[in-house]
């Protein structure tokens, strides 16, 4: 049973990661492209990471809604997606942005850091999702 929960929680975490990554990385890449060829100004870094986190959480909710749409219908899919654990999403977003900063020293996405950024997000959220699934039988509220 524990192995089933482990795999299911990993799948749930990957789905969340896809949604979070689209918004988070898309926001950082947009700022990065706007300011190219220069770097994003240092006084904008916190704004960029804040927008990236909000974007990641929003796209995760949209992605989860689309995934659940056929199964639950539009209203239930949306309320279920909204009820997904914000703690998990926040942990994922913080880890992704911390990894980005630790490797790049600024908000910047490159193909070299992408696996580490995504890996950090996954590893930060997975234990919480596993615990929640084991305790409540679901990752949602």
N, C-alpha and C positions, 0 to 999 in steps of 0.2 A: 504494500500500500504506500509506503514512504517513497518508493521509487516512482510510482505513478504520480504522486504529488510533486516530486522533484521535477519530472518531465513536464507536467502541466504548468507548474509555476514558471519553468524556463520558457515555455511557449507564450504564456501570458506576458512575461517580461520582454520577450522579443517583440511582441505586438506593440507593447507600450514604447519600446525603444524606437521602433520604426516611426511611430507618430511623433515622439519627442524629437528625434533626430531631424525630421523634415523641417519642423519649425525652428528649432534651435540653430542647426547648422545653416539653414536657409537665411536666417536673420543675420548671423555673423558674416556669411558669404556676401550678402547684400551690402552690408556696411563696408566690408573689405573691398568689394568691387567699386563702390561709390568713391571711396577715398584713394583708390589705386591711381598712380603707382606708388603714392606715399602710404604710410601706415595710418591706421585709425588714430586720430589725436588722443593722447593719453587722458585728457580730461573727459573723453567720451567713453572710456572703457567700461565703467560701471553702468552707464546707460545701455551700451551695446549688450552686455551680459544680462542685464535686467530684461531688455526686450527679447533677447534670445530665450530666456527662461519662460517668459510669458507666452511667446510664440510656440515653444515646444509643448507646453501644457495644453494650449488651445488646439494645436494640430493633433496631439494625442487624443484629445476628446473627439475631434472630428473623425479621425481615423477609426477609433473604436466604434463610433456611431455607425459609420459605413460598414464595418465588419459585422455588426450585430443587426443591421437594418432588416435583412430578409428573415432573420431568425425571430426577431421580436417586434418588428414594425417600427415606424419612425419615432413615435413618442417614447416608447419603452427603451428603444435603442439609445436615444439621446439621454434619457434619465439614468440609464445604466452607465453610460459613458461618463456622465457628470459625476456619478457616484463612485467611479473608479478611485482607488486610493490616491489622494493627492500627496500623501506622505511618500509613496513610491515614486511618483512623478517628480516631486521636489528633490528627493535623494538622487534620482537619475540626472536631473538637470544640474544640480550642484556638482556632482562628480564629473559630468562631461565638461563643464566649464572650468573646473579646477584642473582637470587633466590638460585641457587646452592651454590654460595659463602656465601650468608647470612646464610644459614642453615648448611653448612658443613665446612665453613672456608677455603676451598680449592677445587680444581676441583676433585670432587668425586660424583659418582652416586650410590644411594642406593634405594631400593624399597620404603623406607619411605619418601624420598624427591621427588620421581618421580612425584606424583600427584601435588605437589606444583610447581615444576619446569615447568611442562607442563601447569598447570593452569596460571602461571605467563606469559608464552609465549602467550597463547591464549588471556588473558585479555589485554596484551600490544598491540597486533595487531588488535583485533576485532574492537575497535572504529574507527581506521583509515580505515579499510576495509569497515565498515558501511558507513562512511562519503564518501569514494570514490565511493561506489556503488550508494549511494543516489545522489551524485552530477553528476557523469558521466554515471551511468547506468551499470558500470562494475568496476572490481577491477584491471584491466590491463591498461597499457598505451595506 
